[in-house]
Amino acid sequence: MSWEDAWPLYTVYPLSTLLFLGFYKAGPKFWPKLSPRYANKMGEMSRMSWGQNTTALLHTVVLCPLLLAAIITDPEMRVQRPLHPHHNILGYVALCWSLGYFTFTIPWSYYLYCVKGERHATNLPLCIHHAIVWIAALTYLIGRTAALYGAVAFAAMEFTNWFFIAHLLQQQVRSQMQTLWTVNYVVLVFVGVIGCRLVLCTYMFVLFSADLSQFASASAAEWALVIFQYALFLMVVLLSWWFIWVGIKDAGLDKLALKKLGLERWPRAVSTETSEKSTAALKSTSTSPQKTPGTAVRNSSNGI
């Protein structure tokens, strides 16, 4: 690829990585001015999470308009949905910007998860998701294949973060603006998660599948790139459905739905039967010698 086409990879990418790192490091000098009551009460993990979240917000508010402009101003990419190499300078700059962000945030996330053992500020599916997105961006920058699907997937996923990150920041500063918090959360769930991540990305995956079934190329490398990007797209969509399912279970909405449908009786019956068996077992062991207090303490400390 010539310098005329690839210059953002050698300029925007490294400079954006340094920008995100600098923004993360310099942030603590400005946070107290934004939230003076809470900033001084932040612990180490809260400060790290706040820095990461504000950096992520900077990434997404720049990325989405660039990708939207790339799609709108390129009728060939928008209408013909080419899987063959297609170069769009705005999309190329946007993904170089995004590659710089993920080059910064992936080591940060893996450090929290693997070194510090943090499970609240990050989690394994999120670490995997970040790695997938970084690889997906790199494959487009190298091969420029499946341009529309890459642009839509990135824009849809990141647009959700406009509201998700705002929600996290509101939680961190214990915002009292309940109306704003509620509106933001409603938009996050219905527009971001359901509209963009589930409906739009699933629809685009169906189109991707149809276009792939008609794809033809004499280049084995091109075939490999397109199939690999298709697999990555599928993994991102499945992760999105997984995240929403986890959210449903955490909120107890699955149990509420079963109750509304009248399907909660069977599990309750099983639970009652299990409870009766447990009671009988306790009665049968009531005459046996009691365990020593030391044993009871050890079991309790191990969560048994």
Number of C-alpha atoms within 10 A of each C-alpha: 8 6 9 8 12 17 16 21 21 11 13 21 22 17 16 20 21 16 17 24 20 12 16 19 14 12 17 15 8 11 17 13 10 10 12 12 11 13 19 11 11 14 10 9 13 14 18 17 17 23 20 23 19 19 23 20 19 15 22 23 14 13 22 21 15 21 26 17 12 22 21 11 13 14 11 13 21 16 10 10 17 17 23 18 14 17 18 18 16 19 24 26 23 28 28 28 27 25 25 24 25 23 20 20 21 18 12 15 21 19 13 19 18 12 9 9 12 15 11 9 12 16 16 13 12 15 17 16 16 18 15 17 21 19 16 23 23 17 18 23 21 13 18 22 22 25 24 26 23 23 23 20 23 23 21 22 22 22 22 22 21 20 23 21 20 18 18 16 16 17 12 16 17 10 13 10 9 10 9 13 16 12 11 17 17 13 16 23 17 14 18 24 24 18 17 23 28 21 15 19 24 21 13 18 18 13 14 19 14 11 16 16 9 7 13 12 10 7 8 8 11 18 18 11 21 22 14 15 22 20 13 18 23 18 16 23 22 13 17 20 17 13 15 16 14 12 13 13 13 10 11 11 13 14 14 13 12 12 12 10 9 10 12 14 11 10 10 11 11 11 12 12 12 12 12 12 12 12 11 12 11 11 11 10 10 10 8 8 7 9 8 8 8 8 9 12 10 11 10 9 8 7 6 7
